[in-house]
Amino acid sequence: MGETFRRSVTVKHRFGIHARPAAKIVSLSNTFSCDINIVKEGEPPANAKNILDIMMLAAGSGARLEIRANGSDAQAAIERLGEMLESDFEIG
């Protein structure tokens, strides 16, 4: 299965993760072949490729999250997702 990469991030968007940012997270996550989960402390992992899972995080502005990815492109996935989560959900 390979190494699991992790990155801790803080949600910077003033409205947190709502429908539109959740869709962007899922869209970006689906460009990678690896398994990607996002974890909010005290909650079960959310599959980053499933919009309902991401919406259920209920991650507001300032929420601390951990991105976990495992697979061939896991390191690239956590870097891109981390950048997006710590910005205004722009995909660069």
Phi and psi in radians as a Rosetta constraint file:
Dihedral C 1 N 2 CA 2 C 2 CIRCULARHARMONIC 1.713 0.35
Dihedral N 2 CA 2 C 2 N 3 CIRCULARHARMONIC -3.123 0.35
Dihedral C 2 N 3 CA 3 C 3 CIRCULARHARMONIC -1.314 0.35
Dihedral N 3 CA 3 C 3 N 4 CIRCULARHARMONIC 2.485 0.35
Dihedral C 3 N 4 CA 4 C 4 CIRCULARHARMONIC -1.651 0.35
Dihedral N 4 CA 4 C 4 N 5 CIRCULARHARMONIC 2.200 0.35
Dihedral C 4 N 5 CA 5 C 5 CIRCULARHARMONIC -1.721 0.35
Dihedral N 5 CA 5 C 5 N 6 CIRCULARHARMONIC 2.522 0.35
Dihedral C 5 N 6 CA 6 C 6 CIRCULARHARMONIC -2.331 0.35
Dihedral N 6 CA 6 C 6 N 7 CIRCULARHARMONIC 2.581 0.35
Dihedral C 6 N 7 CA 7 C 7 CIRCULARHARMONIC -2.596 0.35
Dihedral N 7 CA 7 C 7 N 8 CIRCULARHARMONIC 2.245 0.35
Dihedral C 7 N 8 CA 8 C 8 CIRCULARHARMONIC -1.580 0.35
Dihedral N 8 CA 8 C 8 N 9 CIRCULARHARMONIC 2.395 0.35
Dihedral C 8 N 9 CA 9 C 9 CIRCULARHARMONIC -2.416 0.35
Dihedral N 9 CA 9 C 9 N 10 CIRCULARHARMONIC 2.789 0.35
Dihedral C 9 N 10 CA 10 C 10 CIRCULARHARMONIC -2.043 0.35
Dihedral N 10 CA 10 C 10 N 11 CIRCULARHARMONIC 2.261 0.35
Dihedral C 10 N 11 CA 11 C 11 CIRCULARHARMONIC -1.207 0.35
Dihedral N 11 CA 11 C 11 N 12 CIRCULARHARMONIC 2.099 0.35
Dihedral C 11 N 12 CA 12 C 12 CIRCULARHARMONIC -1.668 0.35
Dihedral N 12 CA 12 C 12 N 13 CIRCULARHARMONIC -0.427 0.35
Dihedral C 12 N 13 CA 13 C 13 CIRCULARHARMONIC -1.063 0.35
Dihedral N 13 CA 13 C 13 N 14 CIRCULARHARMONIC 2.354 0.35
Dihedral C 13 N 14 CA 14 C 14 CIRCULARHARMONIC -1.125 0.35
Dihedral N 14 CA 14 C 14 N 15 CIRCULARHARMONIC -0.377 0.35
Dihedral C 14 N 15 CA 15 C 15 CIRCULARHARMONIC -1.782 0.35
Dihedral N 15 CA 15 C 15 N 16 CIRCULARHARMONIC 0.029 0.35
Dihedral C 15 N 16 CA 16 C 16 CIRCULARHARMONIC 1.249 0.35
Dihedral N 16 CA 16 C 16 N 17 CIRCULARHARMONIC -2.706 0.35
Dihedral C 16 N 17 CA 17 C 17 CIRCULARHARMONIC -1.685 0.35
Dihedral N 17 CA 17 C 17 N 18 CIRCULARHARMONIC 1.827 0.35
Dihedral C 17 N 18 CA 18 C 18 CIRCULARHARMONIC -2.006 0.35
Dihedral N 18 CA 18 C 18 N 19 CIRCULARHARMONIC -2.833 0.35
Dihedral C 18 N 19 CA 19 C 19 CIRCULARHARMONIC -1.009 0.35
Dihedral N 19 CA 19 C 19 N 20 CIRCULARHARMONIC -0.859 0.35
Dihedral C 19 N 20 CA 20 C 20 CIRCULARHARMONIC -1.150 0.35
Dihedral N 20 CA 20 C 20 N 21 CIRCULARHARMONIC -0.849 0.35
Dihedral C 20 N 21 CA 21 C 21 CIRCULARHARMONIC -1.086 0.35
Dihedral N 21 CA 21 C 21 N 22 CIRCULARHARMONIC -0.629 0.35
Dihedral C 21 N 22 CA 22 C 22 CIRCULARHARMONIC -1.070 0.35
Dihedral N 22 CA 22 C 22 N 23 CIRCULARHARMONIC -0.718 0.35
Dihedral C 22 N 23 CA 23 C 23 CIRCULARHARMONIC -1.107 0.35
Dihedral N 23 CA 23 C 23 N 24 CIRCULARHARMONIC -0.664 0.35
Dihedral C 23 N 24 CA 24 C 24 CIRCULARHARMONIC -1.164 0.35
Dihedral N 24 CA 24 C 24 N 25 CIRCULARHARMONIC -0.688 0.35
Dihedral C 24 N 25 CA 25 C 25 CIRCULARHARMONIC -1.068 0.35
Dihedral N 25 CA 25 C 25 N 26 CIRCULARHARMONIC -0.831 0.35
Dihedral C 25 N 26 CA 26 C 26 CIRCULARHARMONIC -1.112 0.35
Dihedral N 26 CA 26 C 26 N 27 CIRCULARHARMONIC -0.767 0.35
Dihedral C 26 N 27 CA 27 C 27 CIRCULARHARMONIC -1.053 0.35
Dihedral N 27 CA 27 C 27 N 28 CIRCULARHARMONIC -0.826 0.35
Dihedral C 27 N 28 CA 28 C 28 CIRCULARHARMONIC -1.148 0.35
Dihedral N 28 CA 28 C 28 N 29 CIRCULARHARMONIC -0.766 0.35
Dihedral C 28 N 29 CA 29 C 29 CIRCULARHARMONIC -1.027 0.35
Dihedral N 29 CA 29 C 29 N 30 CIRCULARHARMONIC -0.641 0.35
Dihedral C 29 N 30 CA 30 C 30 CIRCULARHARMONIC -1.287 0.35
Dihedral N 30 CA 30 C 30 N 31 CIRCULARHARMONIC -0.086 0.35
Dihedral C 30 N 31 CA 31 C 31 CIRCULARHARMONIC -1.458 0.35
Dihedral N 31 CA 31 C 31 N 32 CIRCULARHARMONIC -0.124 0.35
Dihedral C 31 N 32 CA 32 C 32 CIRCULARHARMONIC -1.926 0.35
Dihedral N 32 CA 32 C 32 N 33 CIRCULARHARMONIC 2.589 0.35
Dihedral C 32 N 33 CA 33 C 33 CIRCULARHARMONIC -1.526 0.35
Dihedral N 33 CA 33 C 33 N 34 CIRCULARHARMONIC -0.273 0.35
Dihedral C 33 N 34 CA 34 C 34 CIRCULARHARMONIC -1.283 0.35
Dihedral N 34 CA 34 C 34 N 35 CIRCULARHARMONIC 2.885 0.35
Dihedral C 34 N 35 CA 35 C 35 CIRCULARHARMONIC -1.451 0.35
Dihedral N 35 CA 35 C 35 N 36 CIRCULARHARMONIC 2.320 0.35
Dihedral C 35 N 36 CA 36 C 36 CIRCULARHARMONIC -2.285 0.35
Dihedral N 36 CA 36 C 36 N 37 CIRCULARHARMONIC 2.254 0.35
Dihedral C 36 N 37 CA 37 C 37 CIRCULARHARMONIC -2.196 0.35
Dihedral N 37 CA 37 C 37 N 38 CIRCULARHARMONIC 2.599 0.35
Dihedral C 37 N 38 CA 38 C 38 CIRCULARHARMONIC -2.100 0.35
Dihedral N 38 CA 38 C 38 N 39 CIRCULARHARMONIC 2.287 0.35
Dihedral C 38 N 39 CA 39 C 39 CIRCULARHARMONIC -2.095 0.35
Dihedral N 39 CA 39 C 39 N 40 CIRCULARHARMONIC 2.238 0.35
Dihedral C 39 N 40 CA 40 C 40 CIRCULARHARMONIC -1.815 0.35
Dihedral N 40 CA 40 C 40 N 41 CIRCULARHARMONIC 2.316 0.35
Dihedral C 40 N 41 CA 41 C 41 CIRCULARHARMONIC -0.845 0.35
Dihedral N 41 CA 41 C 41 N 42 CIRCULARHARMONIC 2.269 0.35
Dihedral C 41 N 42 CA 42 C 42 CIRCULARHARMONIC 1.452 0.35
Dihedral N 42 CA 42 C 42 N 43 CIRCULARHARMONIC 0.006 0.35
Dihedral C 42 N 43 CA 43 C 43 CIRCULARHARMONIC -2.042 0.35
Dihedral N 43 CA 43 C 43 N 44 CIRCULARHARMONIC 2.719 0.35
Dihedral C 43 N 44 CA 44 C 44 CIRCULARHARMONIC -1.182 0.35
Dihedral N 44 CA 44 C 44 N 45 CIRCULARHARMONIC 2.692 0.35
Dihedral C 44 N 45 CA 45 C 45 CIRCULARHARMONIC -1.042 0.35
Dihedral N 45 CA 45 C 45 N 46 CIRCULARHARMONIC 2.482 0.35
Dihedral C 45 N 46 CA 46 C 46 CIRCULARHARMONIC -1.825 0.35
Dihedral N 46 CA 46 C 46 N 47 CIRCULARHARMONIC 2.269 0.35
Dihedral C 46 N 47 CA 47 C 47 CIRCULARHARMONIC -1.205 0.35
Dihedral N 47 CA 47 C 47 N 48 CIRCULARHARMONIC 2.050 0.35
Dihedral C 47 N 48 CA 48 C 48 CIRCULARHARMONIC -1.198 0.35
Dihedral N 48 CA 48 C 48 N 49 CIRCULARHARMONIC -0.131 0.35
Dihedral C 48 N 49 CA 49 C 49 CIRCULARHARMONIC -1.763 0.35
Dihedral N 49 CA 49 C 49 N 50 CIRCULARHARMONIC 0.164 0.35
Dihedral C 49 N 50 CA 50 C 50 CIRCULARHARMONIC -2.207 0.35
Dihedral N 50 CA 50 C 50 N 51 CIRCULARHARMONIC 1.981 0.35
Dihedral C 50 N 51 CA 51 C 51 CIRCULARHARMONIC -1.079 0.35
Dihedral N 51 CA 51 C 51 N 52 CIRCULARHARMONIC -0.628 0.35
Dihedral C 51 N 52 CA 52 C 52 CIRCULARHARMONIC -1.136 0.35
Dihedral N 52 CA 52 C 52 N 53 CIRCULARHARMONIC -0.696 0.35
Dihedral C 52 N 53 CA 53 C 53 CIRCULARHARMONIC -1.055 0.35
Dihedral N 53 CA 53 C 53 N 54 CIRCULARHARMONIC -0.779 0.35
Dihedral C 53 N 54 CA 54 C 54 CIRCULARHARMONIC -1.151 0.35
Dihedral N 54 CA 54 C 54 N 55 CIRCULARHARMONIC -0.743 0.35
Dihedral C 54 N 55 CA 55 C 55 CIRCULARHARMONIC -1.087 0.35
Dihedral N 55 CA 55 C 55 N 56 CIRCULARHARMONIC -0.628 0.35
Dihedral C 55 N 56 CA 56 C 56 CIRCULARHARMONIC -1.212 0.35
Dihedral N 56 CA 56 C 56 N 57 CIRCULARHARMONIC -0.262 0.35
Dihedral C 56 N 57 CA 57 C 57 CIRCULARHARMONIC -1.080 0.35
Dihedral N 57 CA 57 C 57 N 58 CIRCULARHARMONIC -0.546 0.35
Dihedral C 57 N 58 CA 58 C 58 CIRCULARHARMONIC 0.835 0.35
Dihedral N 58 CA 58 C 58 N 59 CIRCULARHARMONIC 0.886 0.35
Dihedral C 58 N 59 CA 59 C 59 CIRCULARHARMONIC -1.578 0.35
Dihedral N 59 CA 59 C 59 N 60 CIRCULARHARMONIC 1.871 0.35
Dihedral C 59 N 60 CA 60 C 60 CIRCULARHARMONIC -1.454 0.35
Dihedral N 60 CA 60 C 60 N 61 CIRCULARHARMONIC 3.126 0.35
Dihedral C 60 N 61 CA 61 C 61 CIRCULARHARMONIC -1.022 0.35
Dihedral N 61 CA 61 C 61 N 62 CIRCULARHARMONIC 2.321 0.35
Dihedral C 61 N 62 CA 62 C 62 CIRCULARHARMONIC 1.557 0.35
Dihedral N 62 CA 62 C 62 N 63 CIRCULARHARMONIC -0.092 0.35
Dihedral C 62 N 63 CA 63 C 63 CIRCULARHARMONIC -1.117 0.35
Dihedral N 63 CA 63 C 63 N 64 CIRCULARHARMONIC 2.418 0.35
Dihedral C 63 N 64 CA 64 C 64 CIRCULARHARMONIC -1.650 0.35
Dihedral N 64 CA 64 C 64 N 65 CIRCULARHARMONIC 2.205 0.35
Dihedral C 64 N 65 CA 65 C 65 CIRCULARHARMONIC -2.228 0.35
Dihedral N 65 CA 65 C 65 N 66 CIRCULARHARMONIC 2.743 0.35
Dihedral C 65 N 66 CA 66 C 66 CIRCULARHARMONIC -2.130 0.35
Dihedral N 66 CA 66 C 66 N 67 CIRCULARHARMONIC 2.220 0.35
Dihedral C 66 N 67 CA 67 C 67 CIRCULARHARMONIC -1.643 0.35
Dihedral N 67 CA 67 C 67 N 68 CIRCULARHARMONIC 2.280 0.35
Dihedral C 67 N 68 CA 68 C 68 CIRCULARHARMONIC -2.194 0.35
Dihedral N 68 CA 68 C 68 N 69 CIRCULARHARMONIC 2.270 0.35
Dihedral C 68 N 69 CA 69 C 69 CIRCULARHARMONIC -2.407 0.35
Dihedral N 69 CA 69 C 69 N 70 CIRCULARHARMONIC 2.509 0.35
Dihedral C 69 N 70 CA 70 C 70 CIRCULARHARMONIC -2.446 0.35
Dihedral N 70 CA 70 C 70 N 71 CIRCULARHARMONIC 2.153 0.35
Dihedral C 70 N 71 CA 71 C 71 CIRCULARHARMONIC 2.566 0.35
Dihedral N 71 CA 71 C 71 N 72 CIRCULARHARMONIC -3.057 0.35
Dihedral C 71 N 72 CA 72 C 72 CIRCULARHARMONIC -1.100 0.35
Dihedral N 72 CA 72 C 72 N 73 CIRCULARHARMONIC -0.562 0.35
Dihedral C 72 N 73 CA 73 C 73 CIRCULARHARMONIC -2.027 0.35
Dihedral N 73 CA 73 C 73 N 74 CIRCULARHARMONIC 0.495 0.35
Dihedral C 73 N 74 CA 74 C 74 CIRCULARHARMONIC -1.077 0.35
Dihedral N 74 CA 74 C 74 N 75 CIRCULARHARMONIC -0.745 0.35
Dihedral C 74 N 75 CA 75 C 75 CIRCULARHARMONIC -1.112 0.35
Dihedral N 75 CA 75 C 75 N 76 CIRCULARHARMONIC -0.756 0.35
Dihedral C 75 N 76 CA 76 C 76 CIRCULARHARMONIC -1.119 0.35
Dihedral N 76 CA 76 C 76 N 77 CIRCULARHARMONIC -0.665 0.35
Dihedral C 76 N 77 CA 77 C 77 CIRCULARHARMONIC -1.099 0.35
Dihedral N 77 CA 77 C 77 N 78 CIRCULARHARMONIC -0.826 0.35
Dihedral C 77 N 78 CA 78 C 78 CIRCULARHARMONIC -1.194 0.35
Dihedral N 78 CA 78 C 78 N 79 CIRCULARHARMONIC -0.562 0.35
Dihedral C 78 N 79 CA 79 C 79 CIRCULARHARMONIC -1.131 0.35
Dihedral N 79 CA 79 C 79 N 80 CIRCULARHARMONIC -0.858 0.35
Dihedral C 79 N 80 CA 80 C 80 CIRCULARHARMONIC -1.145 0.35
Dihedral N 80 CA 80 C 80 N 81 CIRCULARHARMONIC -0.795 0.35
Dihedral C 80 N 81 CA 81 C 81 CIRCULARHARMONIC -1.145 0.35
Dihedral N 81 CA 81 C 81 N 82 CIRCULARHARMONIC -0.693 0.35
Dihedral C 81 N 82 CA 82 C 82 CIRCULARHARMONIC -1.057 0.35
Dihedral N 82 CA 82 C 82 N 83 CIRCULARHARMONIC -0.781 0.35
Dihedral C 82 N 83 CA 83 C 83 CIRCULARHARMONIC -1.054 0.35
Dihedral N 83 CA 83 C 83 N 84 CIRCULARHARMONIC -0.754 0.35
Dihedral C 83 N 84 CA 84 C 84 CIRCULARHARMONIC -1.167 0.35
Dihedral N 84 CA 84 C 84 N 85 CIRCULARHARMONIC -0.772 0.35
Dihedral C 84 N 85 CA 85 C 85 CIRCULARHARMONIC -1.150 0.35
Dihedral N 85 CA 85 C 85 N 86 CIRCULARHARMONIC -0.519 0.35
Dihedral C 85 N 86 CA 86 C 86 CIRCULARHARMONIC -1.603 0.35
Dihedral N 86 CA 86 C 86 N 87 CIRCULARHARMONIC 0.171 0.35
Dihedral C 86 N 87 CA 87 C 87 CIRCULARHARMONIC -2.097 0.35
Dihedral N 87 CA 87 C 87 N 88 CIRCULARHARMONIC -2.716 0.35
Dihedral C 87 N 88 CA 88 C 88 CIRCULARHARMONIC -1.609 0.35
Dihedral N 88 CA 88 C 88 N 89 CIRCULARHARMONIC 0.566 0.35
Dihedral C 88 N 89 CA 89 C 89 CIRCULARHARMONIC 1.118 0.35
Dihedral N 89 CA 89 C 89 N 90 CIRCULARHARMONIC 0.561 0.35
Dihedral C 89 N 90 CA 90 C 90 CIRCULARHARMONIC -1.493 0.35
Dihedral N 90 CA 90 C 90 N 91 CIRCULARHARMONIC 2.489 0.35
Dihedral C 90 N 91 CA 91 C 91 CIRCULARHARMONIC -1.837 0.35
Dihedral N 91 CA 91 C 91 N 92 CIRCULARHARMONIC 1.957 0.35
